[in-house]
Amino acid sequence: STGISTIRLKPIGTPILQKPTDFIVIFDTSICGFTINVQDSTGTGLGGGGGTIDSTNLSDTVWKFTVGANTYNGPIDTAEVRIDTTTSLTYLYLFGTSAATADSVFVAAIILPTGQITTGTYLSSLGSGFYFTDAAGIANGTFIYQADPFTTGFSVSITISSYDTVTNIVTGTFSGTAVDGLGGTANISGGSFKAKVGT
């Protein structure tokens, strides 16, 4: 039915990081997201006095970019190296939800010609991909902004600025032009990411 409804979800597991944590719930063709602010049991609002919120690694998983007057940002939920089983190409795959509402999703698929994460610039027109969609768009393939080898005339340049093989933290920037949902041009600027690969 339409309108606001209350649902109850049964949680499984124990949070290990004290930070705003995004969740996406998928049921049939419906998708919704929400954020839970995980705090220490002695932290503010959870029945204890004193205590501090551990911000360890909060800065290790972030993304942001700007289109016109709008800036989008959030945590990176997944950062891993994957091999595409169809093409046998290796990609650094970054996936993250928007910070405030978790109703938008950021995805970057950076092609790794050597199979290893190395610094350099990678173009969406030459195999990498930049995608920004609402959460429902993942299921139906509808994007708010997109640039990949199949979006002719649009190209986002993704630069891997650093990669620490000890901490597995990768940093980078991105900018360029993407196609928007109406077929127009979206100028992507100020894009950046920092992620702990393997999470």
C-alpha positions, 0 to 999 in steps of 0.5 A: 500500500502507499504511504508511510509504513512501519516494518521490523527487521531482524538484525544479524551480526555485531557492528565492529566499527563505530560510524554511520553504517549504510544498509540496503534492503532488497525485497522482490523488485523493491530497494530501500536504504537507511543509515544506522549511527553505530556508537560505543555502548558508553557513547552518547545516547546509548546509556553511558556517560563519558566515552568517545566515538572511535573514528578509526578508519572513518577517513579510509572509505570515502568518495565525493564529486560535484555536478553543477551546484550539487555535491554528492558524497558517502562511504565506500562500502566495497573496494576490491580487485575483481576479474571480469569473467566475461572479458578476463580483464581485471578491475579495481571496483569501488561501490558506495552509498550516499552518506545522508540517505543511502538512496544513491549509489556510486560505482567506479570500475577502474581497469587495471591493465597489469592486473595490479593497482598502480598509480596512473590515469584511466579513462572511461572511454578506454575501459573504465567506468563511472556510474551514479544511480539511485538505489533502484537503478541498480536493479533496472540499469537506470543511471543518473550519471554514467560514463563508460566505453559505451557512452560515446562522446562522454569520458571521465578520467580517473586517476589513482594517486596512491596505493599503499601495499601495507595498509591497502589504502588507495586514493584518487581523483576523477573528473570529466563528462558523463551522460545524465539520465535525460541524455544530456551532459553532466560535468563531473568535477572535484571527484575524489575517493579513498578506500581500503581495498579488500573491504 
